[in-house]
Amino acid sequence: MKLSIEQLRVYEAFENKTAECPLCLIQNEYERQLIEVILGEMVMDSEFYTKLGNEFLFCRRHFEKLNQTYDKLGLALILDKIIDIEINNVEKSAQSINKDSLIRKIFKPHNNIRYDNNQECFICNKIYTNIIDNIGILIHLWIREKDFKTLYKTCKGFCKNHYLLILSYCNHHNTYETGINEFIEVTKEIQNKSLKELQKEIQWFIKKFDYLNADAPWGTSKDAVQRALKK
């Protein structure tokens, strides 16, 4: 069966045997490409630019990611539009809200102000949609491709977020009922095995700080802390 580009991308991610989470590989690459497109093509698109600061916002984490790129012109254009909207908001509020009512609003108990809501972040939402699509592709490959099923069983599991997303997806999508139960069980077994192996490596990492083990080999534990954080 001929695979699509999207299916090949999932296939290749699972061929990487060093990845603590193949879906993280896909997500990180998608995020990198999306940021590049936003600062290049999208910021020059009138439809996208018009919605900046209103429908399209960015969380603090993704503002930092935008700032880490070489394209400061694209970021400056985004900031100019958002600051312009903020100026208008300040001027409108100064005209329409009297001092006493503003103070009461600010100090009202249980104020529902949220300062960094990732649900409103354009990039966060795009990434979420993309990873859900890739989970669907992943399950499709499991059901239809015997070679991928074998490949899947040899992966190192997933990070906690993507593991829970996979289970949630399975609970809400019954498209592949003939194989979904087996997929869930295999996924849980893979995750459990991976976590137990990682814990052994972490425990050996800790023991290496005992002088009695100073000359003992590190084995695969030397980077266990970094891999555990990714997991």
Backbone as a ProteinNet text record, in pm:
[ID]
protein_1_A
[PRIMARY]
MKLSIEQLRVYEAFENKTAECPLCLIQNEYERQLIEVILGEMVMDSEFYTKLGNEFLFCRRHFEKLNQTYDKLGLALILDKIIDIEINNVEKSAQSINKDSLIRKIFKPHNNIRYDNNQECFICNKIYTNIIDNIGILIHLWIREKDFKTLYKTCKGFCKNHYLLILSYCNHHNTYETGINEFIEVTKEIQNKSLKELQKEIQWFIKKFDYLNADAPWGTSKDAVQRALKK
[TERTIARY]
84.8	0	87.9	59.4	136.4	96.1	197.3	169.7	172.4	89	88.2	207.7	231	340.4	319.2	193.8	162.6	187.6	152.3	175.4	324.3	398.8	543.5	610.8	558.9	615.5	599.6	484.5	461.4	551.1	558.1	641.7	786.5	838.3	978.3	1003.6	906.1	922.3	937.1	864.3	872	994.6	1058.2	1183.6	1300.7	1282.3	1385.7	1381.3	1473.2	1470.2	1524.5	1577.6	1629	1523.4	1411.8	1310.3	1232.5	1224.7	1141.9	994	965.4	827	828.9	792.5	790.6	698	589.2	497.6	559.5	650.9	722.9	810.4	869.7	950	864.2	746.1	653.1	608.2	574.2	523.9	630.1	752.3	859.3	891.2	891.1	918.7	804.6	681.7	565.5	569	601	608.9	714.8	830.6	939.5	895.2	833.5	788.5	677.8	586	475.1	525.7	618.4	675.4	744.3	815.6	884.3	783.6	673.1	570.8	498.9	471.2	403.2	484.1	614.3	699.6	731.3	712.2	741.1	616.8	548.2	433.5	308.2	275.4	145.7	134.3	241.7	234.6	213.9	246.7	225.7	87.3	14.7	-118.7	-220	-297.3	-388.8	-494.6	-544.8	-647.6	-593.6	-472	-408.2	-375.6	-318.4	-275	-392.5	-506.2	-625.3	-671	-653.2	-701.3	-600.2	-477.4	-374.9	-418.6	-399.6	-433.5	-577.9	-662.9	-803.3	-832.6	-844.9	-865.9	-734.8	-626.6	-497.7	-405.9	-381.2	-293	-182.5	-84.5	26.1	51.6	79.2	114.9	259.4	298.5	433.9	539.8	516.2	613.7	636.5	529.8	546.5	594.5	570	635.1	786.8	828.9	971.9	1029.2	952	996.3	1005	907.1	910.7	1034.3	1070.1	1184.8	1318.4	1319.3	1443.4	1484.3	1396.7	1427.7	1507.2	1558.7	1637.7	1549.4	1422.6	1333.7	1270.8	1343	1290.8	1192.9	1198.6	1103.7	961.9	945.4	813.7	758.2	843.9	800.6	765.1	841.6	813.9	677.5	644.6	514	399.5	419.2	319.6	302.7	415.1	410.4	349.6	379.3	322.9	170.7	117	-28.3	-89.7	-27.6	-82.1	-76.2	33.7	45.7	-58.2	-83	-184.5	-322.1	-354.1	-482.3	-486.7	-374.7	-369.9	-387.9	-329	-345.2	-492.4	-557.4	-700.5	-783	-747.9	-820.2	-804.4	-682.4	-656	-734.3	-732.7	-802.9	-953.7	-1008.9	-1152.3	-1190.6	-1107.2	-1138.3	-1129.9	-1036.8	-1023.2	-1146	-1208.2	-1325.1	-1454.2	-1463.5	-1592.9	-1605.8	-1495.2	-1501.2	-1459.1	-1544.7	-1506	-1416.9	-1348.4	-1244.8	-1299.7	-1413.5	-1468.3	-1507.9	-1574.9	-1619.8	-1501.3	-1395	-1275.4	-1208.7	-1197.8	-1135.5	-1215	-1349.3	-1433.4	-1416.5	-1403.6	-1389.2	-1256.3	-1150.5	-1017.3	-1010.7	-1071	-1060.2	-1180.2	-1263.1	-1377.3	-1328.1	-1382.9	-1339.8	-1362	-1272.5	-1282.2	-1280.9	-1200.1	-1188.3	-1136.7	-1199.3	-1165.4	-1064.1	-981.1	-878.7	-775.3	-739.8	-636.9	-531.7	-407.2	-303.2	-227.2	-227.4	-146.5	-220.8	-332.2	-419.8	-376.8	-312.1	-262.5	-374.1	-498.8	-609.2	-632.9	-588.3	-607	-487.4	-384	-262.7	-282.2	-257.3	-272.8	-185.6	-61.3	32.8	-4.8	-41.5	-83.5	-201.3	-299	-417.8	-384.5	-297	-254.6	-180.2	-93.6	-16.3	-108.9	-206.2	-300.6	-377.9	-429	-502.7	-414.9	-290.2	-198.4	-166.2	-144	-105.8	-224.5	-345.6	-465.2	-477.6	-452.1	-455.7	-352.7	-234.3	-128.4	-158	-229.8	-272.9	-370.3	-459.3	-550.9	-476.9	-372.7	-289.9	-217.7	-166.4	-96.5	-185.3	-307.8	-400.1	-438.4	-455.2	-486.5	-373.7	-249.9	-135.7	-130.8	-160.6	-162.4	-262	-379.2	-485.5	-453	-396.9	-385.3	-247.4	-142	-6.3	62.8	83.5	147.1	289	361.8	499.5	503.3	406.6	403.9	367.6	278.8	241.4	364	448.4	572.8	665.2	674.8	758.8	709	579.6	518.4	552.2	551.9	576.4	720.2	809.1	949.3	983.1	882.6	911.5	928.9	975.4	1003.8	887.6	770	655.5	643.4	580.2	546.4	569	574.1	572.1	433.4	419.8	292.5	178	201	93.3	41.8	133	90.7	31.6	81	23.3	-124.2	-151.5	-289.2	-376.4	-318.3	-393.7	-433.1	-341.6	-371.4	-488.3	-483.9	-591.9	-723.7	-717.7	-837.9	-895.5	-808	-852.4	-924.3	-865.6	-925.4	-1062.6	-1078	-1206.2	-1315.9	-1276.7	-1375	-1394.2	-1309.6	-1321.2	-1332	-1441.9	-1464	-1458.6	-1382.9	-1375.2	-1315.1	-1217.9	-1145.4	-1172.6	-1296.8	-1333.5	-1267.1	-1241.1	-1185	-1045.9	-971.3	-835.1	-802.6	-898.1	-868.8	-836.6	-903.8	-877.6	-736.7	-695.3	-558.4	-457.3	-485.7	-396.3	-379.3	-489	-484.3	-400.2	-422.4	-348.8	-199.9	-166.1	-25	40	-31.8	20.8	48.4	-42.8	-22	98	112.4	225.6	358	361.3	482.2	518.4	418.6	443.2	492.5	431.2	469.7	612.6	643.5	777.8	882.1	850.5	943.4	970.7	866	881.8	963.9	942	1016.7	1164.6	1193.2	1333	1399.4	1324.4	1377.6	1402.2	1313.2	1330.8	1457	1483.8	1606.3	1729.7	1723.8	1838.1	1855.9	1745.1	1751.5	1807.6	1763.8	1811.7	1960.7	2008	2152.2	2228.6	2169.4	2228.5	2250.2	2149.7	2159.5	2269.2	2272.1	2371.6	2513.8	2530.1	2664	2727.9	2647.6	2702.2	2753.2	2733.1	2793.3	2938	3031	3173.6	3204.9	3121.5	3144.9	3122.3	3044.1	3014.3	3087.2	3182.3	3251.1	3316.1	3371.9	3442.4	3354.1	3230.5	3138.4	3093.9	3067.1	3026.2	2888.7	2871.2	2742.9	2635.6	2676	2578.6	2498.3	2367.9	2282.8	2223	2278.8	2218	2271.5	2376	2441.2	2347.7	2260.3	2166.6	2022.6	2011.2	1878.2	1792.1	1853.5	1778.8	1713.5	1789.8	1736.6	1625.6	1642.7	1540.3	1414.7	1433.8	1318	1236.6	1304.7	1233.9	1152.3	1207	1133.3	1012	1028.8	919.3	808.9
-120.4	0	124.8	217.6	341	434.4	489.4	576.1	722.5	803.2	947.2	1011.2	1138.9	1211.2	1214.2	1236	1241.4	1106.4	998.1	864.5	832.6	873.1	851.5	926.1	1045.5	1125.1	1050.4	990.3	912.3	789.2	722.5	602.1	633	742.7	779.7	815.4	877.6	912.7	787.9	682.5	558.8	475.8	507.9	440.8	493.9	609.7	667.5	597.6	506.6	423.3	493.6	614.3	687.8	781.9	798.8	895.8	843.4	923.2	888.2	900.9	982.2	998.3	1034.9	942.7	972.4	1088.7	1103.8	1213.9	1349.2	1351.5	1475.5	1516.9	1419.7	1450.5	1518.6	1463.4	1520.2	1658.9	1672.4	1799.6	1908.2	1876.3	1976.2	2025.4	1933.4	1972.2	2056.5	2018.6	2096.2	2236.6	2245.4	2374.8	2462.6	2405.6	2481.2	2534.9	2448.5	2489.9	2595.6	2577.6	2672	2810.5	2817.8	2946.7	3014.7	2935.9	2988.5	3046.4	2976.1	3021.4	3145.5	3149.7	3265.1	3391.9	3384.2	3501.9	3539.4	3445.3	3471.7	3501.2	3396.3	3411.3	3464.8	3410.6	3441.2	3585.3	3640.3	3777.9	3877.1	3835	3919.5	3897.9	3799.4	3770.6	3861.6	3934.5	4034.8	3972.5	3854.6	3789.4	3750	3694.6	3656.5	3781.7	3881.2	4002.6	4074.5	4076.2	4142.8	4080.4	3949.6	3878.1	3877.4	3924.5	3928.6	4017.7	3969.2	4047.1	4035.5	3986	3964	3814.6	3749.8	3604.7	3528.4	3582.1	3513.1	3578.3	3504.8	3551.1	3448	3483.6	3392.2	3388	3269.2	3254.4	3300.1	3314.2	3361.4	3267.2	3138.2	3040.2	3057	3077.7	3088.3	3226.3	3329.7	3457.4	3441.8	3366.6	3341.9	3262.4	3165.1	3085.3	3171.8	3260.1	3352	3441.9	3481.7	3570.3	3499.5	3366.2	3290.2	3271.5	3307.1	3290.4	3410.2	3397.8	3505	3616.3	3586.4	3679.7	3777.6	3883.2	3983	4079	4091.6	4177.7	4123.1	3992.1	3930.5	3948.2	3930.2	3946.7	4092.2	4184.9	4327.6	4365.2	4310.2	4336.6	4285.6	4166.6	4109	4197.1	4237.7	4319.4	4456.2	4513.6	4643.9	4637.6	4530.3	4515.2	4494.7	4409.3	4380.6	4503.8	4578.9	4700.8	4803.6	4813	4905.6	4873.9	4745.1	4702.2	4734.7	4713.9	4743.2	4892.2	4975.7	5121.3	5159.3	5101.9	5129.2	5083.9	4967.6	4915.9	5008	5056.5	5146.5	5276.6	5329.8	5456.3	5440.3	5328.3	5302.9	5288.2	5215.2	5193.2	5322.5	5409.8	5538.6	5626	5611.4	5692.7	5637.6	5506.4	5445.6	5394.7	5385.1	5329.5	5435.7	5464.6	5561.8	5495.3	5576.5	5527.3	5432.5	5467.1	5385.1	5245.7	5238.2	5108.3	5021.9	5083.5	5008.1	4947.5	5026.3	4975.8	4859.8	4873.4	4765.1	4638.2	4654.4	4539.9	4468.2	4548.1	4489.5	4409.5	4462.1	4398.8	4312.4	4280.9	4193.2	4052.7	3987.3	3850.2	3753.5	3656.1	3550.6	3607.6	3710.5	3769.9	3665.1	3651.8	3546.6	3590.7	3688.4	3732	3620.9	3590.8	3489.8	3556.9	3552.4	3631.3	3556.7	3425	3351.6	3225.4	3242.1	3130.4	3065.3	2948	2879.6	2839.5	2829.6	2791.5	2898.1	3020.4	3127.6	3141.9	3066.7	3080	3015	3091.4	3043.2	2920.6	2925.1	2815.2	2692.5	2712	2599.5	2525.2	2601.8	2539.9	2463.9	2521.4	2455.1	2325.5	2329.4	2211.3	2102.1	2141.2	2043.1	1974.2	2052.4	1995.7	1902.5	1943.3	1862.3	1729.7	1732.7	1609.3	1513.9	1567.2	1482.2	1414.2	1488.7	1430.2	1318.4	1339.4	1239.1	1115.2	1133.2	1017.4	933.7	1000.3	929.2	851.4	912.9	845.6	726.7	746.6	641.1	518.4	538.6	427.3	362	443	389.9	297.6	341.3	258.9	129.3	139.9	20.2	-82.6	-35.1	-124.7	-184.4	-102.5	-142.8	-193.8	-156.8	-189.9	-285.1	-408.8	-507.2	-466.6	-410.4	-368.2	-258.5	-167.5	-59.3	-113.3	-209.3	-269.4	-327.4	-395	-449.6	-338.5	-232.8	-118.3	-50	-34	32.7	-38.8	-169.7	-248.4	-235.4	-183	-167.7	-24.9	65.3	203.7	213.2	329.4	348.8	414.9	412.3	472.6	620	696.6	835.5	921.7	1052.4	1143.2	1133.4	1181.3	1167.5	1234	1355.1	1428.5	1353.2	1303.8	1235.4	1097.6	1032.6	904.4	922.5	1025.4	1051.1	1095.7	1169.9	1211.4	1090.9	995.1	873.4	798.3	780.6	709.1	785.1	916	997.5	987.1	989.1	975.5	842.3	736.5	603.1	595.6	665.5	663.5	738.3	834.4	918.9	886.2	798.1	761	609	562	417.7	371.9	446.4	417.3	280.1	243.2	118.6	18.1	-13.9	-98.9	-236.2	-286.9	-422	-434	-324.6	-334.9	-239.1	-155.2	-49.4	-103	-208.7	-264.5	-322.1	-392.3	-445.5	-332.2	-228.1	-111.8	-48.5	-31	29	-56.4	-187.1	-276.5	-276.3	-281.6	-279.9	-147.5	-37.5	94.9	104.1	52.5	53.4	-32.6	-147	-236.3	-169.8	-105	-35.4	75.8	153.6	266.6	217.6	115	61.1	6.5	-68.8	-125	-14.8	87.1	197.8	273.1	298.5	370.6	290.4	159.3	74.4	70.5	62.1	62	195.9	303.6	437.1	456.5	402.9	413.8	340.1	222.3	148.8	230.6	299.2	382.7	500.9	561.4	671.8	624.6	507.9	453.6	422	373	347.5	479.6	580.6	714.3	764.6	744.2	786	708	576.2	491.9	525.5	579.6	615	724.8	796.5	901.3	845.3	715.9	646.8	613.1	646.2	625.1	478.3	388.5	245.3	211.2	292.2	267.1	362.7	434.4	537.5	481.2	362.1	303	212.7	194.8	110.1	183.7	111	176.6	242.8	353.1	423	344.4	265.7	196.5	297.4	284.5	377.2	485.5	498.6	587.4	730.7	756	886.9	1001.6	980	1085.6	1055	969.9	924.8	1040.3	1136.4	1249.7	1328.8	1358.2	1434.4	1357.5	1227.5	1145.9	1131.9	1128	1120.2	1249.2	1362.4	1490	1496.1	1443.9	1439	1348.2	1237.7	1142.3	1204.6
0	0	0	-92.3	-101.6	11.2	81.1	195.2	154.1	219.2	195.7	266.7	237	302.8	453.8	496.3	639.2	706.4	638.6	692.7	699.7	598.3	597.1	712	742.4	852	985.1	1006.1	1128.5	1128.9	1015	1000.4	1038.6	983.3	1006.6	1152.6	1217.1	1358.6	1444.5	1409.8	1487.3	1451.5	1341.3	1305.6	1387.1	1450.9	1536.8	1673	1694.9	1815.9	1940.1	1924.7	2040.9	2099.4	2029.2	2072.6	2192.6	2298.9	2413.5	2378.2	2275.8	2228.5	2080.5	1991.2	1847.8	1812	1886.2	1857.4	1891	1986.2	2016.7	1898.9	1830.5	1712	1606.2	1584.3	1486	1529.7	1655.9	1707.2	1699.7	1740.1	1740.4	1600.2	1503.3	1365.4	1309.9	1340.9	1295.5	1355.9	1483.7	1550.9	1486	1456.4	1392.2	1256.1	1176.5	1043.8	1052.2	1147.5	1162.6	1200.1	1294.3	1335.7	1218	1139.1	1021.1	921.2	899.5	805.1	858.5	987.7	1047.1	1026.6	1054.2	1044.2	899.5	808.3	668	587.5	546.7	456.7	526.8	643.7	704.6	750.8	805.7	855.1	740.5	618.6	500.6	439.2	488.1	436.3	505.8	426.5	482.9	573.6	537.9	618.4	755.7	758.7	885.6	967.6	903	972.8	1036.5	968	1020.4	1151.9	1166.2	1285.3	1399.4	1373.2	1477.7	1593.2	1714.3	1832.1	1873.7	1785.7	1817.5	1825.1	1709.9	1705.9	1724.8	1671.8	1675	1777.6	1886.9	1993.7	2015.1	2096.9	2125.9	2276	2327.8	2469	2489.3	2613	2643.9	2587	2599.3	2549.7	2400.7	2325.7	2180.6	2137.5	2217.7	2189.2	2202.2	2304.1	2322.1	2205.2	2156.4	2041.1	1915.3	1897.3	1783.1	1790.7	1910.9	1930.2	1910.1	1920.2	1905	1758.7	1666.1	1524.8	1473.2	1352.3	1292	1235.7	1206.6	1138.4	1237.2	1269	1362.8	1294.3	1161.3	1090.7	1105.1	1084.4	1097.6	1237.5	1338.4	1477.7	1506	1450.2	1470	1411.8	1296	1234.3	1322.8	1381.4	1471.9	1595.2	1654.3	1775.4	1748.9	1634.1	1598.4	1594.8	1534.9	1525	1663.1	1744.7	1878	1968.1	1962.7	2043.2	2000.5	1870.2	1819.3	1877.9	1884.4	1942.5	2091.4	2161.4	2305.1	2332	2245.8	2260.8	2247.1	2146.8	2126.6	2246.3	2302.1	2419	2539.8	2559.4	2672.3	2655.5	2533.7	2509	2526.2	2480.1	2495.1	2641.9	2716.8	2858.1	2936.2	2897.1	2965.9	2943.8	2829.1	2796	2856.4	2870.3	2904.1	3047.2	3121.6	3256.9	3357.3	3452.8	3554.4	3658.4	3733.3	3825.5	3930.4	3992.3	4099.8	4051.1	3934	3884.5	3843.1	3792.3	3753.9	3875.9	3983.5	4106.2	4163.7	4163.6	4215.2	4131.4	4000	3911.7	3936.3	3953.5	3973.4	4102.5	4208.3	4339	4373.9	4274.9	4297.2	4330.1	4434.2	4468.9	4352.4	4341.4	4239.7	4097.6	4078.3	3945.4	3847.3	3732.8	3636	3531.1	3565.3	3470.8	3453.5	3326.7	3297.7	3210.1	3256.4	3192.1	3082	3085.5	2988	2946.2	2879.8	2846.6	2716.4	2725.4	2607.4	2511.7	2561.8	2475.7	2369.5	2394.6	2298.9	2204.5	2227.5	2147.7	2011.2	1907.4	1769.7	1744.6	1790.2	1765.8	1848.1	1974.3	2059.2	1997.2	1948.7	1889.2	1761.9	1679.2	1555.9	1586.6	1686.8	1725.4	1776.5	1858	1912.2	1799.6	1705.1	1592.5	1511.7	1490.1	1410.9	1479.2	1610.2	1679.4	1688.6	1700.3	1699	1563.6	1456	1321.8	1309	1366.8	1357.4	1441.9	1551.1	1629.9	1548.3	1475.4	1387.3	1280	1222.2	1121.4	1183.7	1304.3	1376.7	1395.8	1438.5	1460.1	1327.5	1224.9	1091.6	1043.5	1063.1	1021.8	1102.6	1231.2	1316.6	1263.8	1225.4	1179.6	1042.7	952.1	812.2	770	843	798	896.9	856.5	944.4	981.6	885.2	913.1	1018.8	1011.2	1110	1247.4	1252.4	1380.5	1450.2	1373.1	1427.2	1473.9	1392.7	1426.4	1553.3	1565.5	1680.1	1810.1	1805.7	1926.8	1978.2	1894.8	1936.1	1978.9	1980.8	2018.8	2170.8	2217.2	2359.7	2434.8	2372	2439	2405.4	2497.2	2469.2	2592.5	2570.5	2684.5	2748.2	2869.1	2941.6	2866	2814.7	2747.1	2624.8	2542.5	2420.5	2450.5	2553.8	2594.7	2634.2	2713.7	2756.4	2638.9	2546.1	2427.5	2342.2	2330.2	2253.3	2315.7	2447.4	2516.3	2504.3	2517	2504	2363.4	2264	2124.9	2104.6	2158.3	2143.6	2209.9	2322.3	2393.6	2319.8	2236.4	2169.4	2021.7	1967.4	1827	1815.6	1765.4	1752.2	1606.2	1525	1381.7	1355	1436.4	1411.8	1524.3	1547.4	1660	1653.3	1531	1518.1	1578.3	1584.5	1636	1747	1786.2	1881.8	2020.4	2063.8	2197.1	2206.9	2101	2099.3	2100	2023	2017	2154.8	2227.5	2361.1	2455.5	2453.2	2543.2	2511.9	2383.9	2343.8	2384.1	2365	2400.3	2549.7	2632	2777.4	2816.9	2752.4	2781.1	2744.3	2627.6	2582.9	2680.5	2720.7	2811.3	2946.7	2998.7	3129.2	3126.4	3020.6	3006.7	2995	2916.2	2896	3025.6	3103.1	3229.1	3330.4	3335.1	3428	3391.7	3262.9	3218	3248.7	3226.9	3254.1	3402.9	3485.5	3629.9	3675.3	3618.3	3650.7	3616.9	3501.3	3461.5	3555.6	3597.5	3693.4	3826.7	3869.9	3997.5	3992.4	3876.1	3862.9	3857.9	3795.4	3792.7	3935.7	4020.9	4161.2	4234.4	4210.8	4277.4	4235.6	4117.3	4069.5	4154.3	4232.7	4317.4	4450.9	4472.8	4586.8	4549.4	4635.9	4604.1	4574.1	4627.1	4600.6	4453.2	4384.9	4243.4	4149.2	4202.5	4124.4	3998.4	4007.4	3892.9	3808.2	3848.7	3772	3645.1	3537.3	3412	3425	3351.5	3351.1	3278.1	3181.9	3098.5	3017.6	3019.4	2944.5	3034.7	3155.5	3254.8	3254.2	3178.1	3187.3	3149.7	3050.6	3010.5	3055.6	3157.8	3201.9	3254.1	3320.8	3375.7	3262.9	3158.2	3045	2974.1	2958.7	2891.1	2977.6	3108.6	3199	3193.3	3182.7	3171.5	3042.9	2934.7	2809.2	2821.4	2891.4	2910.4	2995.8
[MASK]
+++++++++++++++++++++++++++++++++++++++++++++++++++++++++++++++++++++++++++++++++++++++++++++++++++++++++++++++++++++++++++++++++++++++++++++++++++++++++++++++++++++++++++++++++++++++++++++++++++++++++++++++++++++++++++++++++++++++

